[in-house]
Amino acid sequence: MHKINRRQFLIGSSFSLAHLALLRLYPGDDVSVTSTPPAPLGRIATWWRQAVRKEPSQKADYVALRGRDEVIPLRAAVVGDAPWPTNPVWYETDGGYIHSGYVQPVRNERQPEVIESVDEPGFWAEVSVPFVEARWRPLSPYVSYKLYYGTVYRIVEAVLDEEGSWWYQLKDGLTWAPGPYVPAHSMRRIPPEELTPISPGRTDKWLKISIPDQTLICFEDQTPVFETRISSGIHGLGTPLGEFRILYQRHAQRMIGGAPGDRYDLPGVAFPVYFTWSAVAIHGTYWHNDYGRRHSHGCINVTSEDARWIFRWVEPYVPYSEHTLRSSSGEGTRVIVV
């Protein structure tokens, strides 16, 4: 059986080793560190405008304000003065520096491949551009949903519009029945080989989530094989502590909930794995980039890349053709939350 060492599993997570090193530093260290950013572009992922400042510090003068869904270049990741203790990372961009917490690293990769004939039950795909507008019919002037980079959906049909462009119809991850359409160039097909199981069949897998440390570590017996930073439930909506089992997994999920005044509607959440019947899950995130600090309504936020790794690793494995797999009693991977 193939095993990976600590260096390999850190490289396999969404953070590069250099970026992980950045997150271990603190402003008081008085050390200047620069790293390659996770992606060449960043999307402003919050409704609050974000300041670009002359230096990587909240105390520095701002030179521009960037609003929701603006896409900016990311030239470097640097350690600066942390606006809160858990995240001192800033991105260098045009005109200065912007704090990383609400900047989603993205790419703009229009896809040349079009699957013109889609066999049942369809195939999984992820948004490969900063965002795309979904419409109930191709070329409609009305936008139904805005879908973000890294979100995942099942493609169930390809159609050619009257102008000669291809569109994909989406289903799971957005609607239970065949739903709206997006331009085919905005979706990257996820081939089955990218979702094959990792270390399949092992009965000694377990997963530790530390709320104080805001970390998640996957173990095989006592050997850690994957580690990442998380965002758990905010105070008042905290992630439950204790020992659990993975109950069910999905390739993608539209998550809707919250209380009046704090509602959320999040299409295409990538690779959720649920460990309580109240729908607490480990899942991909695109509405912030501030891991190490509590953000959620109880779930465990990780990057979409990390969510995919965990989805492939936990037991039992979800076949590519299925949307949901429910584990038999006691069969799912053990989850310990402390």
KEKE-3310 file (N, C-alpha, C; in steps of 0.2 Angstrom, whole numbers, plus 5000, padded with zeros to 4 digits):
npx = (5004:5003:5011:5012:5024:5026:5030:5025:5011:5008:5012:5002:4990:4980:4988:5004:5020:5027:5017:5011:5021:5021:5009:5013:5021:5022:5018:5026:5038:5046:5051:5053:5044:5041:5029:5024:5008:4992:4985:4984:4975:4963:4946:4935:4926:4916:4903:4907:4917:4934:4950:4964:4980:4994:5005:5007:4997:4984:4985:4991:4989:4975:4973:4964:4947:4940:4926:4913:4915:4924:4938:4955:4973:4985:5000:5010:5011:5012:5019:5012:5005:4994:4977:4969:4973:4975:4978:4990:4992:4994:4990:5000:4995:4989:4994:4996:4993:4982:4972:4971:4960:4946:4948:4946:4956:4958:4957:4957:4951:4946:4938:4943:4938:4923:4910:4900:4890:4881:4881:4870:4873:4877:4891:4903:4908:4918:4917:4928:4932:4932:4919:4902:4888:4872:4858:4841:4838:4848:4856:4847:4842:4841:4848:4849:4857:4872:4887:4902:4920:4927:4916:4905:4896:4884:4884:4871:4867:4871:4869:4868:4868:4858:4868:4879:4886:4891:4882:4880:4869:4865:4863:4863:4870:4865:4851:4838:4832:4835:4842:4847:4857:4874:4888:4898:4912:4915:4916:4925:4928:4928:4937:4934:4946:4952:4945:4947:4948:4958:4970:4962:4950:4956:4955:4959:4958:4956:4950:4955:4949:4953:4946:4952:4964:4960:4962:4963:4967:4971:4973:4981:4981:4992:4998:5000:4993:4988:4985:4977:4972:4957:4940:4929:4913:4905:4905:4891:4885:4893:4904:4899:4907:4915:4915:4912:4905:4908:4893:4886:4891:4893:4895:4893:4884:4870:4868:4857:4851:4851:4846:4833:4838:4851:4853:4858:4863:4870:4876:4883:4893:4908:4911:4905:4906:4897:4895:4886:4868:4862:4867:4880:4895:4911:4917:4920:4924:4920:4917:4925:4942:4949:4955:4958:4951:4936:4921:4909:4892:4892:4898:4913:4924:4934:4946:4941:4949:4955:4944:4941:4951:4949:4936:4939:4947:4940:4930:4915:4919:4913:4905:4908:4897:4887:4877:4875:4881:4876:4883:4884:4879:4891:4901:4907:4921:4930:4927:4935:4931:4938)
npy = (4994:5011:5024:5041:5053:5066:5078:5076:5075:5088:5095:5090:5096:5111:5122:5128:5123:5135:5144:5138:5140:5154:5156:5152:5162:5177:5194:5200:5193:5200:5197:5196:5188:5181:5173:5163:5166:5157:5157:5165:5175:5185:5184:5196:5191:5195:5205:5217:5230:5229:5235:5240:5243:5254:5247:5231:5231:5235:5248:5256:5268:5268:5264:5260:5254:5238:5230:5217:5203:5208:5206:5203:5205:5193:5195:5191:5183:5189:5191:5201:5214:5207:5209:5202:5189:5176:5176:5183:5185:5193:5199:5204:5216:5226:5242:5240:5231:5219:5211:5194:5187:5188:5186:5176:5165:5162:5156:5160:5150:5146:5133:5122:5110:5102:5092:5085:5075:5069:5056:5047:5045:5058:5069:5075:5092:5107:5124:5135:5147:5164:5168:5163:5166:5158:5153:5150:5146:5144:5159:5168:5183:5185:5182:5168:5162:5166:5158:5151:5151:5135:5128:5114:5104:5093:5089:5087:5088:5094:5108:5116:5133:5146:5154:5146:5142:5132:5125:5120:5110:5110:5100:5091:5099:5111:5110:5098:5093:5093:5108:5125:5133:5135:5143:5132:5133:5138:5128:5115:5098:5085:5072:5054:5048:5058:5057:5045:5033:5036:5027:5015:5005:5003:5001:5008:5021:5038:5054:5069:5084:5099:5111:5122:5124:5125:5116:5102:5085:5070:5053:5037:5024:5028:5037:5053:5058:5069:5086:5101:5118:5125:5132:5133:5131:5147:5156:5152:5145:5133:5120:5103:5094:5079:5061:5054:5047:5046:5049:5051:5056:5068:5072:5086:5100:5110:5122:5128:5139:5145:5158:5171:5186:5181:5173:5160:5155:5144:5138:5123:5118:5111:5093:5088:5080:5072:5071:5072:5069:5081:5088:5093:5095:5092:5103:5110:5128:5144:5157:5164:5166:5163:5154:5146:5153:5155:5153:5147:5140:5130:5119:5112:5122:5120:5122:5120:5111:5104:5098:5090:5080:5075:5069:5059:5051:5047:5033:5025:5023:5035:5031:5037:5039:5041:5053:5054:5045:5034:5029:5013:5008:5012:5010:5021:5032:5036:5051:5063:5076:5089)
npz = (5000:4996:5004:5011:5015:5028:5022:5009:5012:5016:5005:4997:5002:5002:5005:5000:5006:5009:5011:5022:5031:5032:5039:5051:5057:5066:5068:5077:5076:5068:5055:5038:5026:5010:4999:4985:4979:4982:4970:4954:4954:4964:4971:4978:4992:5000:5006:5012:5008:5004:5009:5000:5004:5008:5014:5021:5033:5044:5049:5039:5026:5015:4998:4989:4987:4986:4980:4982:4973:4964:4954:4957:4954:4961:4967:4977:4993:5009:5025:5037:5048:5058:5057:5065:5077:5071:5058:5049:5035:5020:5004:4990:4978:4964:4967:4981:4996:5001:5014:5017:5021:5016:5003:4990:4983:4965:4949:4931:4920:4905:4898:4885:4881:4877:4882:4871:4870:4883:4894:4904:4922:4920:4923:4934:4938:4940:4943:4934:4932:4939:4943:4937:4928:4930:4920:4916:4903:4889:4883:4889:4895:4909:4924:4935:4945:4953:4952:4960:4959:4960:4965:4964:4953:4945:4929:4917:4904:4888:4877:4861:4858:4848:4843:4841:4852:4866:4880:4897:4906:4923:4938:4952:4967:4965:4960:4963:4952:4934:4931:4929:4916:4911:4902:4893:4893:4905:4915:4922:4918:4930:4930:4933:4938:4946:4957:4964:4977:4992:5000:5001:5010:5022:5040:5050:5050:5056:5061:5068:5075:5081:5090:5098:5092:5079:5068:5058:5057:5048:5052:5050:5058:5070:5063:5055:5040:5033:5035:5039:5041:5048:5049:5061:5070:5075:5091:5100:5090:5090:5084:5088:5101:5104:5100:5084:5069:5051:5043:5031:5014:5001:4983:4980:4987:4989:5001:5013:5025:5042:5053:5054:5047:5046:5036:5024:5008:4998:4984:4977:4986:4990:4991:5004:5019:5031:5048:5059:5062:5062:5052:5052:5044:5036:5024:5008:5005:4999:5002:5011:5016:5027:5036:5052:5061:5069:5059:5055:5054:5062:5055:5048:5040:5026:5013:4996:4989:4999:5005:4995:4995:5008:5007:4997:5005:5017:5024:5020:5002:4990:4975:4959:4951:4959:4969:4983:4997:5010:5025:5033:5049:5061:5051:5045:5044:5059:5068:5079:5089:5098)
capx = (5000:5007:5011:5015:5027:5023:5031:5020:5004:5008:5011:4995:4985:4979:4993:5010:5024:5029:5011:5010:5026:5019:5004:5016:5024:5018:5021:5031:5044:5050:5054:5050:5043:5036:5028:5020:5001:4989:4982:4986:4969:4958:4940:4933:4921:4912:4899:4910:4922:4940:4954:4970:4984:5001:5009:5002:4995:4978:4987:4993:4984:4972:4974:4958:4943:4938:4920:4911:4916:4929:4944:4961:4979:4989:5007:5014:5008:5017:5017:5011:5002:4988:4971:4967:4979:4976:4979:4994:4994:4992:4992:5002:4991:4990:4993:4997:4992:4975:4972:4969:4954:4940:4950:4946:4961:4954:4960:4952:4953:4941:4939:4943:4935:4916:4907:4894:4885:4882:4878:4867:4869:4880:4898:4905:4912:4919:4918:4935:4933:4931:4912:4899:4880:4868:4852:4836:4839:4854:4856:4842:4844:4840:4853:4846:4862:4880:4891:4909:4926:4928:4910:4904:4889:4883:4882:4867:4865:4875:4865:4871:4863:4857:4874:4884:4890:4889:4880:4879:4864:4867:4859:4865:4874:4861:4844:4837:4830:4839:4841:4849:4862:4880:4892:4902:4919:4916:4916:4930:4926:4932:4937:4934:4952:4953:4941:4948:4949:4965:4971:4955:4949:4959:4950:4962:4958:4952:4951:4955:4948:4955:4943:4956:4970:4957:4966:4961:4972:4969:4977:4981:4983:4994:5002:4996:4994:4985:4984:4975:4968:4950:4936:4924:4907:4906:4902:4884:4884:4899:4904:4899:4913:4914:4917:4907:4907:4905:4887:4885:4895:4890:4900:4891:4878:4867:4867:4853:4849:4852:4840:4831:4844:4857:4851:4863:4861:4877:4876:4889:4898:4911:4913:4904:4906:4893:4896:4880:4862:4860:4870:4887:4899:4917:4916:4923:4922:4922:4914:4930:4949:4952:4956:4961:4947:4929:4917:4903:4886:4894:4902:4920:4926:4941:4946:4938:4954:4956:4938:4941:4956:4946:4931:4942:4950:4936:4927:4916:4920:4907:4906:4908:4890:4882:4877:4875:4882:4875:4887:4881:4880:4898:4905:4911:4927:4929:4929:4935:4931:4940)
capy = (5000:5017:5029:5047:5056:5072:5083:5075:5077:5095:5098:5088:5101:5117:5127:5126:5123:5142:5147:5136:5144:5161:5156:5150:5167:5182:5201:5201:5190:5204:5193:5197:5182:5182:5167:5163:5166:5151:5157:5171:5180:5184:5187:5198:5186:5197:5211:5222:5232:5227:5240:5239:5248:5255:5242:5225:5233:5239:5255:5259:5272:5264:5267:5259:5249:5233:5227:5210:5199:5211:5201:5207:5201:5192:5194:5188:5182:5191:5192:5208:5215:5204:5212:5197:5185:5170:5177:5188:5184:5198:5198:5210:5217:5232:5248:5239:5225:5217:5206:5188:5184:5188:5186:5169:5164:5160:5156:5161:5145:5144:5126:5121:5104:5102:5085:5087:5070:5068:5050:5047:5050:5064:5070:5081:5097:5113:5131:5136:5155:5167:5166:5162:5167:5153:5155:5145:5144:5148:5166:5171:5190:5185:5178:5165:5161:5167:5152:5154:5146:5129:5125:5108:5102:5087:5091:5082:5089:5099:5110:5121:5139:5148:5158:5142:5141:5126:5127:5114:5110:5108:5097:5091:5104:5117:5108:5091:5091:5097:5115:5131:5132:5139:5142:5126:5135:5140:5122:5110:5091:5082:5065:5049:5047:5063:5056:5039:5033:5037:5022:5012:4999:5003:5001:5011:5028:5042:5061:5073:5091:5103:5118:5127:5125:5126:5111:5095:5080:5063:5048:5030:5021:5034:5041:5058:5058:5075:5091:5108:5123:5125:5137:5129:5135:5153:5155:5151:5140:5130:5113:5099:5090:5072:5056:5053:5043:5049:5046:5051:5060:5070:5076:5093:5101:5117:5123:5134:5139:5151:5162:5177:5191:5178:5167:5159:5150:5142:5132:5120:5117:5105:5087:5088:5073:5073:5067:5072:5069:5088:5090:5096:5092:5095:5104:5116:5135:5149:5164:5167:5163:5165:5148:5147:5157:5152:5157:5144:5139:5123:5115:5113:5125:5120:5124:5115:5106:5100:5095:5084:5075:5071:5066:5053:5047:5044:5027:5021:5027:5036:5030:5043:5040:5043:5059:5053:5038:5034:5024:5008:5009:5011:5009:5027:5034:5039:5058:5065:5083:5091)
capz = (5000:4995:5010:5009:5021:5031:5017:5004:5013:5017:4998:4995:5005:4998:5006:4999:5012:5010:5014:5029:5035:5033:5044:5058:5059:5069:5066:5082:5074:5064:5050:5032:5022:5004:4996:4980:4981:4980:4963:4952:4955:4970:4971:4984:4993:5006:5004:5014:5004:5007:5008:4997:5008:5005:5017:5024:5040:5045:5051:5033:5022:5010:4992:4985:4990:4982:4982:4981:4966:4960:4953:4957:4953:4967:4965:4982:4999:5013:5032:5039:5054:5058:5060:5071:5079:5068:5051:5047:5028:5016:4997:4986:4972:4961:4971:4988:4999:5004:5019:5013:5025:5012:4996:4987:4977:4960:4942:4925:4915:4901:4896:4878:4880:4878:4881:4868:4872:4890:4896:4911:4925:4919:4925:4939:4935:4944:4940:4933:4931:4946:4944:4931:4929:4927:4917:4915:4896:4886:4880:4893:4898:4916:4928:4940:4951:4952:4954:4961:4957:4964:4967:4960:4951:4941:4922:4914:4897:4884:4872:4857:4857:4841:4841:4840:4858:4870:4887:4901:4911:4930:4942:4959:4969:4964:4960:4963:4945:4930:4932:4924:4911:4911:4897:4894:4894:4912:4919:4921:4920:4935:4928:4939:4941:4951:4963:4966:4984:4994:5005:5002:5014:5029:5045:5056:5048:5060:5060:5074:5074:5087:5090:5100:5087:5072:5064:5056:5055:5046:5054:5048:5065:5074:5058:5052:5033:5030:5040:5037:5045:5047:5052:5064:5072:5079:5097:5100:5085:5090:5082:5093:5103:5105:5095:5079:5063:5045:5042:5023:5010:4994:4979:4981:4991:4990:5008:5014:5032:5046:5056:5051:5047:5046:5031:5019:5002:4996:4979:4974:4991:4987:4994:5011:5023:5037:5054:5063:5058:5061:5045:5053:5039:5034:5017:5004:5007:4995:5005:5015:5015:5034:5041:5059:5065:5068:5054:5052:5058:5066:5051:5048:5034:5023:5006:4992:4987:5005:5005:4990:4998:5014:5003:4994:5010:5022:5022:5014:4996:4986:4968:4954:4948:4964:4972:4990:5000:5017:5029:5038:5056:5063:5046:5043:5047:5065:5069:5086:5089:5104)
cpx = (5004:5006:5014:5018:5024:5024:5026:5013:5003:5007:5004:4989:4985:4984:5000:5014:5026:5023:5010:5015:5024:5014:5007:5020:5019:5021:5027:5038:5049:5054:5050:5050:5039:5035:5024:5012:4998:4986:4984:4981:4966:4952:4938:4926:4916:4908:4902:4916:4929:4946:4961:4975:4991:5006:5004:5001:4988:4979:4989:4987:4981:4972:4968:4954:4940:4931:4918:4912:4921:4935:4950:4967:4982:4996:5012:5009:5014:5014:5017:5008:4995:4982:4967:4972:4980:4978:4983:4996:4990:4994:4994:4998:4992:4989:4995:4996:4985:4975:4968:4962:4948:4942:4950:4951:4958:4959:4954:4954:4947:4943:4938:4938:4927:4914:4900:4888:4886:4878:4875:4872:4872:4887:4898:4909:4913:4919:4925:4937:4931:4923:4908:4891:4876:4861:4847:4836:4845:4852:4850:4845:4844:4844:4849:4851:4869:4883:4898:4914:4926:4922:4909:4897:4889:4880:4878:4865:4870:4870:4869:4866:4863:4863:4880:4889:4887:4887:4879:4873:4866:4861:4861:4871:4870:4853:4844:4835:4834:4837:4843:4855:4868:4884:4897:4909:4920:4917:4921:4928:4930:4932:4937:4940:4955:4949:4941:4949:4957:4965:4965:4955:4952:4954:4953:4962:4954:4954:4950:4954:4949:4951:4948:4962:4967:4961:4962:4967:4969:4975:4976:4984:4985:4999:4998:4998:4991:4984:4982:4972:4961:4947:4930:4918:4909:4903:4894:4881:4890:4898:4904:4905:4911:4917:4911:4909:4904:4899:4885:4889:4891:4896:4899:4885:4876:4865:4863:4851:4850:4845:4839:4836:4851:4857:4857:4860:4867:4877:4883:4894:4901:4913:4912:4904:4903:4894:4891:4874:4859:4863:4876:4891:4906:4916:4920:4920:4924:4920:4919:4936:4952:4952:4960:4957:4940:4925:4910:4897:4886:4898:4909:4922:4933:4941:4943:4943:4955:4950:4938:4945:4952:4940:4933:4945:4946:4933:4920:4917:4914:4908:4905:4901:4885:4883:4878:4877:4881:4879:4882:4883:4887:4903:4910:4917:4926:4931:4929:4936:4933:4941)
cpy = (5006:5022:5035:5050:5063:5078:5082:5077:5084:5098:5096:5092:5107:5122:5124:5126:5131:5145:5145:5139:5151:5161:5154:5156:5172:5189:5202:5198:5194:5201:5194:5191:5183:5175:5168:5162:5159:5151:5164:5177:5179:5187:5190:5194:5188:5203:5217:5224:5231:5233:5237:5245:5248:5249:5237:5226:5237:5247:5259:5263:5267:5268:5266:5254:5245:5230:5220:5208:5203:5206:5205:5202:5199:5191:5191:5187:5184:5191:5199:5209:5212:5208:5208:5192:5179:5170:5183:5189:5190:5196:5204:5210:5224:5238:5246:5232:5225:5211:5200:5185:5183:5189:5179:5169:5160:5160:5158:5157:5143:5138:5125:5115:5105:5094:5086:5082:5068:5062:5050:5043:5057:5064:5076:5086:5103:5119:5133:5143:5158:5167:5166:5163:5161:5156:5149:5142:5148:5154:5170:5178:5190:5180:5175:5164:5164:5162:5153:5148:5141:5125:5119:5106:5096:5090:5085:5082:5095:5101:5116:5127:5141:5152:5153:5140:5136:5128:5120:5115:5107:5105:5097:5096:5111:5115:5101:5088:5095:5104:5120:5129:5137:5138:5136:5128:5137:5134:5117:5103:5088:5074:5060:5048:5052:5062:5049:5039:5033:5032:5018:5006:4998:5005:5005:5019:5032:5049:5065:5080:5094:5110:5123:5129:5126:5122:5105:5090:5073:5058:5041:5027:5027:5039:5046:5058:5064:5080:5098:5112:5123:5131:5133:5134:5141:5152:5156:5146:5135:5123:5109:5095:5083:5067:5054:5048:5047:5045:5046:5057:5062:5073:5083:5094:5109:5118:5129:5133:5145:5154:5168:5183:5188:5172:5166:5154:5149:5136:5129:5119:5110:5100:5087:5081:5075:5069:5068:5072:5076:5092:5094:5092:5096:5096:5110:5123:5140:5156:5167:5163:5164:5159:5149:5151:5155:5157:5154:5143:5132:5118:5116:5115:5123:5122:5119:5110:5102:5096:5089:5079:5071:5067:5059:5049:5044:5038:5028:5026:5029:5035:5036:5044:5042:5050:5059:5046:5038:5028:5019:5010:5007:5010:5015:5028:5038:5047:5060:5073:5085:5098)
cpz = (5000:5001:5008:5016:5023:5025:5011:5006:5014:5010:4995:4997:5001:4999:5004:5006:5014:5013:5021:5033:5036:5039:5051:5061:5062:5068:5071:5081:5071:5059:5043:5027:5016:5001:4990:4982:4979:4973:4961:4952:4961:4969:4978:4986:4999:5003:5007:5010:5007:5004:5005:5001:5006:5008:5020:5031:5039:5047:5045:5030:5017:5004:4987:4989:4985:4984:4980:4974:4961:4960:4953:4956:4960:4965:4970:4988:5004:5020:5034:5046:5054:5061:5065:5071:5074:5061:5049:5039:5024:5009:4994:4980:4969:4966:4979:4990:5002:5008:5015:5016:5020:5005:4994:4982:4971:4953:4937:4920:4911:4898:4888:4876:4881:4877:4878:4869:4879:4892:4903:4915:4925:4922:4930:4936:4940:4940:4940:4931:4938:4947:4937:4932:4926:4925:4916:4908:4893:4882:4884:4895:4906:4919:4934:4946:4948:4955:4954:4960:4962:4966:4962:4959:4946:4934:4919:4907:4894:4878:4868:4856:4850:4838:4840:4846:4862:4877:4890:4906:4918:4934:4950:4961:4969:4964:4960:4956:4941:4930:4927:4920:4912:4905:4898:4896:4901:4917:4917:4923:4925:4933:4934:4942:4946:4957:4966:4974:4986:5000:5006:5006:5020:5034:5051:5054:5054:5059:5066:5072:5080:5086:5093:5095:5080:5067:5063:5054:5054:5048:5051:5054:5068:5069:5055:5044:5030:5036:5036:5042:5043:5050:5055:5066:5076:5086:5097:5095:5084:5087:5088:5095:5104:5100:5090:5074:5057:5044:5034:5020:5003:4990:4979:4984:4990:4998:5010:5021:5035:5049:5053:5052:5047:5041:5026:5014:4998:4991:4979:4980:4990:4992:5001:5013:5029:5042:5060:5059:5058:5056:5047:5049:5039:5026:5014:5006:5001:4997:5010:5014:5022:5039:5047:5063:5064:5064:5053:5057:5062:5062:5051:5041:5032:5016:5002:4990:4993:5006:5001:4993:5004:5011:5000:4999:5015:5019:5024:5008:4992:4979:4964:4952:4953:4967:4980:4992:5007:5020:5033:5045:5058:5058:5044:5047:5054:5065:5076:5086:5097:5105)
residu = (MET:HIS:LYS:ILE:ASN:ARG:ARG:GLN:PHE:LEU:ILE:GLY:SER:SER:PHE:SER:LEU:ALA:HIS:LEU:ALA:LEU:LEU:ARG:LEU:TYR:PRO:GLY:ASP:ASP:VAL:SER:VAL:THR:SER:THR:PRO:PRO:ALA:PRO:LEU:GLY:ARG:ILE:ALA:THR:TRP:TRP:ARG:GLN:ALA:VAL:ARG:LYS:GLU:PRO:SER:GLN:LYS:ALA:ASP:TYR:VAL:ALA:LEU:ARG:GLY:ARG:ASP:GLU:VAL:ILE:PRO:LEU:ARG:ALA:ALA:VAL:VAL:GLY:ASP:ALA:PRO:TRP:PRO:THR:ASN:PRO:VAL:TRP:TYR:GLU:THR:ASP:GLY:GLY:TYR:ILE:HIS:SER:GLY:TYR:VAL:GLN:PRO:VAL:ARG:ASN:GLU:ARG:GLN:PRO:GLU:VAL:ILE:GLU:SER:VAL:ASP:GLU:PRO:GLY:PHE:TRP:ALA:GLU:VAL:SER:VAL:PRO:PHE:VAL:GLU:ALA:ARG:TRP:ARG:PRO:LEU:SER:PRO:TYR:VAL:SER:TYR:LYS:LEU:TYR:TYR:GLY:THR:VAL:TYR:ARG:ILE:VAL:GLU:ALA:VAL:LEU:ASP:GLU:GLU:GLY:SER:TRP:TRP:TYR:GLN:LEU:LYS:ASP:GLY:LEU:THR:TRP:ALA:PRO:GLY:PRO:TYR:VAL:PRO:ALA:HIS:SER:MET:ARG:ARG:ILE:PRO:PRO:GLU:GLU:LEU:THR:PRO:ILE:SER:PRO:GLY:ARG:THR:ASP:LYS:TRP:LEU:LYS:ILE:SER:ILE:PRO:ASP:GLN:THR:LEU:ILE:CYS:PHE:GLU:ASP:GLN:THR:PRO:VAL:PHE:GLU:THR:ARG:ILE:SER:SER:GLY:ILE:HIS:GLY:LEU:GLY:THR:PRO:LEU:GLY:GLU:PHE:ARG:ILE:LEU:TYR:GLN:ARG:HIS:ALA:GLN:ARG:MET:ILE:GLY:GLY:ALA:PRO:GLY:ASP:ARG:TYR:ASP:LEU:PRO:GLY:VAL:ALA:PHE:PRO:VAL:TYR:PHE:THR:TRP:SER:ALA:VAL:ALA:ILE:HIS:GLY:THR:TYR:TRP:HIS:ASN:ASP:TYR:GLY:ARG:ARG:HIS:SER:HIS:GLY:CYS:ILE:ASN:VAL:THR:SER:GLU:ASP:ALA:ARG:TRP:ILE:PHE:ARG:TRP:VAL:GLU:PRO:TYR:VAL:PRO:TYR:SER:GLU:HIS:THR:LEU:ARG:SER:SER:SER:GLY:GLU:GLY:THR:ARG:VAL:ILE:VAL:VAL)
# end
